[in-house]
């Protein structure tokens, strides 16, 4: 499959997931981005169109090491810490065009184990 077709299908899958999700102040939307090597997550308030907080396993502020699944779990723990500081306990999980499998599932389960409700 060429890149253009793959990107179109990916966008279509993401939109079919996202059409039923809407982040508010009380329950922001957690958007997950997964590349071949890294994973990142952002909390988004769709009412105002602003990103409340985010974290990734790449960049200067991150010292996360391990396998890809271990890094996804650590990203979830960091997001949970930031959410607790902001007093956010609930969210809407937006997996995008990714299947609920592997790193995306590990991130979601780690968030649940930290006490975040979705």
C-alpha positions as a Markdown table, in Angstrom:
| # | Residue | x | y | z |
|---|---|---|---|---|
| 1 | Unk | 0.0 | 0.0 | 0.0 |
| 2 | Unk | 1.5 | 3.3 | -0.9 |
| 3 | Unk | 1.9 | 6.2 | 1.6 |
| 4 | Unk | -0.9 | 8.3 | 0.3 |
| 5 | Unk | -3.5 | 5.6 | 0.6 |
| 6 | Unk | -2.3 | 4.6 | 4.0 |
| 7 | Unk | -2.4 | 8.2 | 5.3 |
| 8 | Unk | -6.0 | 8.6 | 3.9 |
| 9 | Unk | -7.1 | 5.4 | 5.6 |
| 10 | Unk | -5.4 | 6.4 | 8.9 |
| 11 | Unk | -7.1 | 9.8 | 8.9 |
| 12 | Unk | -10.5 | 8.2 | 8.1 |
| 13 | Unk | -10.1 | 5.7 | 11.0 |
| 14 | Unk | -9.0 | 8.5 | 13.4 |
| 15 | Unk | -12.0 | 10.6 | 12.5 |
| 16 | Unk | -14.4 | 7.7 | 12.9 |
| 17 | Unk | -13.1 | 7.2 | 16.4 |
| 18 | Unk | -13.0 | 10.9 | 17.3 |
| 19 | Unk | -16.5 | 11.8 | 16.0 |
| 20 | Unk | -17.9 | 10.3 | 19.2 |
| 21 | Unk | -15.4 | 11.9 | 21.6 |
| 22 | Unk | -15.4 | 15.4 | 23.0 |
| 23 | Unk | -13.1 | 16.7 | 25.7 |
| 24 | Unk | -14.5 | 19.1 | 28.3 |
| 25 | Unk | -13.0 | 20.9 | 31.3 |
| 26 | Unk | -14.1 | 18.1 | 33.7 |
| 27 | Unk | -13.2 | 15.3 | 31.3 |
| 28 | Unk | -10.5 | 16.3 | 28.8 |
| 29 | Unk | -9.6 | 14.2 | 25.8 |
| 30 | Unk | -6.4 | 12.2 | 26.0 |
| 31 | Unk | -5.0 | 12.0 | 22.5 |
| 32 | Unk | -2.3 | 9.4 | 21.9 |
| 33 | Unk | 0.4 | 9.7 | 19.2 |
| 34 | Unk | 2.5 | 6.7 | 18.4 |
| 35 | Unk | 5.5 | 6.7 | 16.0 |
| 36 | Unk | 7.8 | 3.8 | 15.3 |
| 37 | Unk | 10.1 | 4.6 | 18.2 |
| 38 | Unk | 8.2 | 7.0 | 20.5 |
| 39 | Unk | 4.9 | 7.6 | 22.1 |
| 40 | Unk | 3.3 | 10.8 | 23.4 |
| 41 | Unk | 0.0 | 11.8 | 25.0 |
| 42 | Unk | -1.8 | 15.2 | 25.3 |
| 43 | Unk | -4.8 | 16.3 | 27.3 |
| 44 | Unk | -7.0 | 18.5 | 25.2 |
| 45 | Unk | -10.0 | 20.6 | 26.1 |
| 46 | Unk | -12.2 | 20.7 | 23.0 |
| 47 | Unk | -14.5 | 23.4 | 24.3 |
| 48 | Unk | -11.6 | 25.9 | 24.2 |
| 49 | Unk | -9.4 | 24.1 | 21.8 |
| 50 | Unk | -6.4 | 24.2 | 24.1 |
| 51 | Unk | -3.9 | 21.6 | 25.2 |
| 52 | Unk | -3.9 | 21.3 | 29.0 |
| 53 | Unk | -0.8 | 19.2 | 29.4 |
| 54 | Unk | 1.2 | 16.6 | 27.6 |
| 55 | Unk | 4.2 | 14.3 | 27.9 |
| 56 | Unk | 6.4 | 12.3 | 25.6 |
| 57 | Unk | 9.2 | 9.8 | 25.9 |
| 58 | Unk | 11.4 | 12.0 | 23.7 |
| 59 | Unk | 13.0 | 15.4 | 24.3 |
| 60 | Unk | 15.1 | 17.0 | 26.9 |
| 61 | Unk | 12.7 | 16.7 | 29.9 |
| 62 | Unk | 12.4 | 12.9 | 29.4 |
| 63 | Unk | 14.8 | 10.4 | 30.8 |
| 64 | Unk | 12.6 | 7.4 | 30.0 |
| 65 | Unk | 14.5 | 4.2 | 29.0 |
| 66 | Unk | 13.4 | 0.6 | 28.3 |
| 67 | Unk | 11.3 | -1.2 | 25.7 |
| 68 | Unk | 8.6 | 0.6 | 23.8 |
| 69 | Unk | 5.8 | -0.9 | 26.1 |
| 70 | Unk | 7.8 | 0.1 | 29.2 |
| 71 | Unk | 8.2 | 3.6 | 27.9 |
| 72 | Unk | 4.4 | 3.8 | 27.2 |
| 73 | Unk | 3.7 | 2.8 | 30.8 |
| 74 | Unk | 6.2 | 5.5 | 32.1 |
| 75 | Unk | 4.6 | 8.1 | 29.9 |
| 76 | Unk | 1.2 | 7.2 | 31.4 |
| 77 | Unk | 2.6 | 7.5 | 34.9 |
| 78 | Unk | 4.0 | 11.0 | 34.2 |
| 79 | Unk | 0.7 | 12.1 | 32.6 |
| 80 | Unk | -1.1 | 10.8 | 35.7 |
| 81 | Unk | 1.2 | 12.8 | 38.0 |
| 82 | Unk | 0.6 | 15.9 | 36.1 |
| 83 | Unk | -3.2 | 15.3 | 36.1 |
| 84 | Unk | -3.2 | 14.8 | 39.8 |
| 85 | Unk | -1.4 | 18.2 | 40.2 |
| 86 | Unk | -4.1 | 19.8 | 38.1 |
| 87 | Unk | -6.8 | 17.9 | 40.0 |
| 88 | Unk | -8.1 | 16.1 | 36.9 |
| 89 | Unk | -9.4 | 12.6 | 37.7 |
| 90 | Unk | -11.4 | 11.7 | 34.6 |
| 91 | Unk | -10.7 | 11.7 | 30.9 |
| 92 | Unk | -11.9 | 10.6 | 27.5 |
| 93 | Unk | -9.5 | 8.2 | 25.8 |
| 94 | Unk | -8.8 | 9.0 | 22.1 |
| 95 | Unk | -6.7 | 6.2 | 20.6 |
| 96 | Unk | -6.7 | 7.9 | 17.2 |
| 97 | Unk | -6.2 | 5.5 | 14.3 |
| 98 | Unk | -4.4 | 3.0 | 16.4 |
| 99 | Unk | -5.8 | -0.3 | 17.6 |
| 100 | Unk | -6.3 | -0.7 | 21.3 |
| 101 | Unk | -3.4 | -3.1 | 21.4 |
| 102 | Unk | 0.3 | -3.1 | 22.4 |
| 103 | Unk | 1.7 | 0.3 | 23.4 |
| 104 | Unk | -1.7 | 2.1 | 23.3 |
| 105 | Unk | -3.2 | -0.6 | 25.6 |
| 106 | Unk | -0.2 | -0.5 | 27.9 |
| 107 | Unk | -0.6 | 3.3 | 28.2 |
| 108 | Unk | -4.3 | 3.0 | 29.0 |
| 109 | Unk | -3.9 | 0.3 | 31.5 |
| 110 | Unk | -1.1 | 2.1 | 33.3 |
| 111 | Unk | -3.4 | 5.2 | 33.5 |
| 112 | Unk | -6.1 | 3.1 | 35.0 |
| 113 | Unk | -3.7 | 1.6 | 37.6 |
| 114 | Unk | -2.8 | 5.2 | 38.6 |
| 115 | Unk | -6.4 | 5.8 | 39.5 |
| 116 | Unk | -7.5 | 7.8 | 36.4 |
| 117 | Unk | -11.1 | 7.0 | 35.3 |
| 118 | Unk | -12.2 | 6.7 | 31.7 |
